[in-house]
Amino acid sequence: MKKTHIYLINLGIFIVAAGLIFWGYQGFYNRLWSDDWCYDRDFKFLGIPKTIGLYFATGEETIRGWPLDRYAMTALSGIVYLPGVFGTQIFTAITIAIWFAVMYWSLSNLTKLNSMDVPKNILVLFSGLILYYTLYISPDRFQILYWRSGVIPYSYTLIFGLVLIGLITGQMLKKETSKLYAILAALAGLFGGGLSEIGSAFLLAGMTLLLLTAWLFKRQKREWAQRSFFIIQLAWISLFIAFAALILAPSNAARYTTMQEGPNNILLVPSWSIRSALFFITYSLKDLPLPHVVMFALFISLSMLTRATMQSQMEHKQAAWLIGLTVLVAFLLIVAIQAPTTYLYSAPPDPRGQSLSRFVMTVGIALISWALGSIFARLAPAKWTLVPALILLLGYGYTARAIRITFNDLPGFIHRAQVWDEREKEMRAAEMQGVKRMEVIMIDTHEIGTKDLMRSQDMNGKWVRSCPAGYYGMEAIKANGVK
């Protein structure tokens, strides 16, 4: 690769890294919101093991303000709880770092499987761009990146899905079955599938497609399928067990009885889910045309610039197959994401749930663009590399501008953290004095899509008696005014 191209790729890495690092830094101003209080109240008074045991709760214990069936979400939230508020502050940075690492690992394995000698710096940029744009145009960035009870069930579903891909593709590269990979795949399936109903359906659907593909190629004596079929089976079984555990949890009984309407007719779920998936895709392209155009341009240009460094290049037929397969798999996965809420509420997932669809769509755009770039690279003369280089620079300019725009959120984060810390001192002091009822300032959070302090109220006849009050050992906390 030419030195100018290396500098160009490294410039892209620097810009994307700056954006991701800033978002991680912004997380240090994060605090407890909404359901976080409910989890921490129970961790504080019951302990983490007993709180996870509420999965088996029945009767009035099931109405506590957070879903008791998501055993893995409770367990991971308990781990974050251990360092106190500091655990929540560093959680965003840790999440971004892990997310990037497992994505790079998975992509690296995939390129090796296809005998593609893609330079490491291009893989770094490719992974970084996928992560950056997934978060930048997320339907609800705050909830999947900063609100602990939103990060865990949705962002970590994607992280555990990538861990499974990394383990499975890693096994495909090995000549013998790795017991360690098999054990880790089983654990990742059980844990990742137990984070949320939407995430579990998504992961199970993806693993089902992979299992069927491996079975077909195993019959054709393909080595990669023969090497990995067992671990794929194990991952599928683990995900199925997790999905069944979420559905059959004893604590679900009360939640189902409080629904205003019963579940949708299951025969209508496929057609309604397809309709919701099509709406999400078309609405995304219409509502955010520029970011999608930039993504297509960046990944196509990146693909074209790698042609001089790759000994083996993708044939037109291979590229066409990759495009067609990506479109089909991405669409089926987005349909699967819509299914749980379509069945339970006759509606698509809320914005944070659609963050899974956003990730699938972004990865799909990256793969399709890469394939198109390989076609264009074969058709265009070698001297035309100046064109993709210029397009990359323009794309970097847009990305840098987007980072600058997100800086506007920082003052709000700082303000909310300062007010939260002041209020925390007041409530801790009141707790030490044995105060049972008190009034505090409510922090304005209407712009970030989550709640500050949940006040005592009735919901469907039953509701938690103020999680924040319970956390501080009080009977009630009344939030007055806004700051």
N, C-alpha and C positions, 0 to 999 in steps of 0.2 A: 504494500500500500504506500502511496506517495506520502511524503512528509506533510504536505498541505492537507491531505485527507485525514491523516492522523491528528493533526491540530484541530481540524474541524470536528472530528468525533469527540476528542477530549473537551472541546468547548461545549458541546452538547451535554456531556456527562457533568461538567461543572454547573451548567445552568439548571439541569434537572435536580442534581444533588442539592443545590442551593434552595430550591423550592421544597424538597422533602425535608431538609434539615430545618428550614423555617417552620414548617408545620409541626415537626417534632418539638422544636423549642416552644412554640405556642402552647403546646400541651402542658408545659410547666405551670401555666396559669389556670389549669383545670382544677375543678373541685368536685364535690358530690352533688348530684342532681337527681331528682325524681326517684326511680326505683333503687338507686344506689343506697339511699337511706334505709330502705326495707331490708336489703341484703345485709348491710352492716349492722343494723339493729339485731338481727338474728345471729350473725356471727359473734357479736359482742356478748350476748346473753346465753346463747345455746351452744356456741362453738361451731366450727366448720363441719365436722362429721354429722352432728345432729341436724344442722340446717340442710345438708344434702339429704338426710334421712326423711325430710318433710316431703320428698317425692312420694312417700307412702301415706301421706296425710289424708284424712277424710273428714267430712263434716265441716264445721266452722273453721277449722285450721286451714282449709284450702283457700279461703279468701283473705289473702295477706298483702295484695298489691303487686305481686310479681308471680310469674309462672313457675309453679313448683315441679313441673314435669321435666324441665330442662336441667337435668342433673349435672351435665358437663359445664353448662354456663354457671351454675351455682359454685361448682368446684373451682373453676378458674377465677371467678369473682372473689372467692375466699382467699386464693393465693395473693391477689392484688390487694386485698384488705389487710394482710399481715403487716406490711410496712406503714400502715396508716394512710393519711392523705398523701404522703409522699409517693406511695405506690400508684395512686391515681395520676399524680403529676408526671411521672416518668413513663406511664403506660403507653402514651401515644408514640413517643420516640422508640420504645421497644417494639411496638407493633409495626411501625414502618420498617425498622431494621430487619425484623424477622420476615415480614412480607416480601421485601426485596430479595433477601437471601434465598428463600425457598423458591421464588420465581426464577432467579438466576440459575439455581441448581437444576430445576426441572427443564429449563430451556437448554442448558448445557448438555444434559443427558439426551434430549431429543435431537440436537444437532449431531451428536456422536452416533446415535442410532442411524441417522440418515447419511452418515459419512460426509457431513458438511463441516469443513474446516473454517468455521466462522471465528474471526479474531475475538479475543476476550473483551476488548474494549467495546466492540460492537454489541456483544451480548449484554454487557453492563448497560449501555445506552438503551438497547431494546427493552430490557427489563425495567429500567428506570422510567422510560416514556410510558409504558403500559401502566405502571403504578401511579405515576404523576397524573395522567389524564383520567384514570379511573377515579381518583380522589377529587381532581379539580372540577369535573363535571358530574360528580355524584349527585343523585337526587336529594341527598341530605348529608353533606360532608360532616357537619358537626356531630350528628348522632353516630356515624360509623367510625369517627376518628377521635372524638373528645368525650362523648358521654359513655362512661364505662359499661353501662347496661345496654348500650347500642353497639359498642365496638365488639364485645365478646360474641354475641350470637350471630353477627353478620360478617364482620371483617375476619374473625377467626375461623369462620366456616370456610372462607376462601383460602386462608392460610393452611388449614388442615387438608383441604382439597389438594393444594399444591404439594404438601408433604407426601400425600398418597401418590401423586403423579411422579414425584421425585424418587420415591421408594420403588415404584413399579418399573419405571424406566431404568433405574439403577440395576434392578434385577434382570432386566432385558439385556444389559451389557455384561452380566456375569455368566460364566459357563456353568456354574453350579448354584443350586438353590441356597440362598443365604437365610439361615435361621433367624439372624438378627433382624434382617429386613422384614421377614414374615411376622415376627412378633411386633415390630414397630408399626407395620401396616394394620395389624389387628387392633392395636391400641389407638392408632390415629383414627381408624374407622369408628370405634366405639365412642371416642371422645368427640371427634369432629361432628359425628352424626347426632350427638346429644346436646348440641348447642341451641338449636331452634328447629321448629317444624319445617319452616321454609328451607332452611339450609340443609336439613336432613333429606328432604325430597330432592333437592338439587344434587347433592352428592350421590345419593342412591341412583338417580337417573343417569348421571354421568358414568358411574361405575357399571351400571347395567349395559350401557352402550359399549363400554370398553370390554366387558366380559363377553358379549356377543361377538364383537370383532375378533377378540383373541381366540374364541372357540372356532370361528370360521377359518382363521389362518392356521390354527393348530392342526386342523384336519388336512391342511395343505402342506404340513410339515415345515412351516416357517419356524426358524430357530427362536426368534424373539418371542413368539407366541408360546412355544413349548417351555421356554425358560421362565416365563412370567405368569403362566396360566394359574398356577397354584396360589401365588400371592394375590392375584386379582380376585380369585374365588374367595380367599380369606378376607380381603378388604370388603367385598360385596356382602358376605355373611355378617361381618361386623356392622356395616352400615344398616343392613336390614334389621338386625337386632336392636340397634339404636333407634331406628325409625319406629319399630314396633313398641319399644319401651316408652317413647314419647306419647304414642297414641293410647297405649293401654295403662298409662300411669293412673293409679287410684285417685290421685289428686285432681284428675281431669273431670271427675263426676260433677262436682259442684260448679265448675266453670261452664260445662255444657248446659246445666240446668238454668244458669243465669242469662244465657243468650236470648235476646229478644225474639229471634227466629231460629228455627231448627236448621241443621245443616242442609245445604243444597242437594238436589237430586244428583246422585253420583253419576248418573248417565249423562248429565249436562256438563259435568266438569271438563271433559276434554275439549268440547267445542267452545265453551266460555274461556278456558285457559288459552286456547289458540287465539281467540279474539283479543284477549288482554295482551298477549305477547305481541301481536301485530300492532296493536295500539301503542305499546311502549316503544317499539322500534321506530314506527313512523313518526310518533310525537317527538322522540329524541332527535331524529334527523331534521325535523321541521323547526323545533324549538331551539336547537343548538347547531345550526348548520356550519358555522365557522370553525368551532373546535373539531368537528368531524372531518371537515375538509383538510384542516391542518394535520390531523392525525394520518389521514390517507397519504398526504404529500410527504410527511416526514418518513413514514415507514417505506414507501415506495422509493424515495431517494436514498434511504439508508441501504436498502436492498441493492440498488443499482451500483452504489459505491463499493460494495463488497466483491463485485465480480472479478476484479483484478487480483484479489487475494485468495480466491477459492479455486482449488484444483478441480473440483467437480461442481458443475452447475446444474440447476434444475431444468429438466427438459420441459418443453411446452405442455406435453401431455401430463407430466407430473404436476406442473403448476395448475393446470385446469382441474385435475383431480383434487388438489389441495383446496382450491377455491370452492368447488362444489361440496366437498366434505365439510369444510368449515362452516359454510352457510347452513347446511342441514343440521349439524351437531349443535351449533350455537342456537338455532331456532328451537330445537327440541329441548335444550336446557332451559331456555327462557320460558318455554311453555311449562316445564316442570316447576319452575319457581312460582308461577302463578297458581298452581293447582291447590295448595293447602288453603289459602284464604278464599279462593273461589268456592271450594267445598264448604268451608265453615261460615263464611260471611257473604258469599255471592259477590265478591269484590276482589280486585287485584291487591297485591301487597301495598302497604304504605311506602312512602319514599325510601325509608331506611332499608326495607325489605327488597326494594327494587335496586338497591346498590349491587346485589348479586347479578342482576340482569345487566347492569352497567359494566361490570367487570367482564362478563361473558362477551358483551358487544364490543368492548375495547380490544380484548384478545382476538376476537374474530376479525376486526378491522386490521389489526397488526398482521395477522397471518395472510389474509387476502391481499393486503398491500404488498407484503413481502413476495408473494407469488407473482403478482402483477409486475413488481419491480424486476424480478428475474426474467420475465418475458421481455420487458422493455430493454433490459440490458443486452439481451441477445440481438435485438433488432437495431439498436442504436449503435452508431460508430463509437469507438473507444474514446475519441476526442470529445464526445458529448458529455463527459463526466462533469464538465463545468455546470451544466444545467441542474443536475441533482444537487450539486454543491451549493449553488445559489438558492435552490428551494429549501435546503436544510437551514441556511442562514436566515431565510425569511421565517421559517418555522420556529427557529430559536428565538427570533425577535418576538413572535407572538407568545411563546412560552414565557420569556422573561417579562413581558408586559403582564401576563396573567399572574406571575409571582408578585409583581409590584402591586397589583390590584388586591391580592389577598392580604397584603400588609395593612390594608385599611381595617381588617378585623382585629388587629392586635390591641388597639386602645380599649376595645370592648372587653376583650379577655382580661386585660390588666385591671380594668375598673371592677369587673365582676369578682375577680380574685381578691382585690383589696377589701371590698365590701363584705365578701364572704368571710375573710379572715377576721375582720372586726366583729362581725356577728358571732363567729365561732367562739371568740374570747368571752363575749357576753354570756353565751349559752353554757360554756364550760364553767364560768364563775357561778352562774345560777345553779347549775347541777351540784357543784360543791356545797352550796348553801342550802340544798334541799328544796329548792323552789320547784313546785309542781305545775304551775301555769305561768306563762309569760308571753309578752308581746315582742315581736322582732320586726325588723325591716325586711320586706320581700324584695329580692333582687330582680330587676327587669330582665327576663330571659325570653321575651316573646319573639325576638329575632333569631334565636338559635334553636327553636323547635323543640324545647323540652321544658319541664317544670322546675321551679325552684323548691319551695317548701310545700309539701302536700298537706292541706288542712283537713281536719276531721270532717267527713261528709259521708252520706249514704250513696252507694252506687249499686243498682240492682238489688237493693234491700240489705246488702252487706258490704262492708269496706273496711280497710285497715284504719285503726284509730290513730292516725297521724304517725307515720313511720319516723319522721325526725323527732317527734316528742318521745316516742318509745326509745330511740337511740340515746337520748340524754336523760332517760329515766323519769320523764315528766308525764303528766296526764294529758296536757294539750299545749300546743304552741300556736298562737294566733299571729298571722302575718298581716301587718298593717302598713300601708303606704308602699311606695316603690322607690328604689334608689338605684 
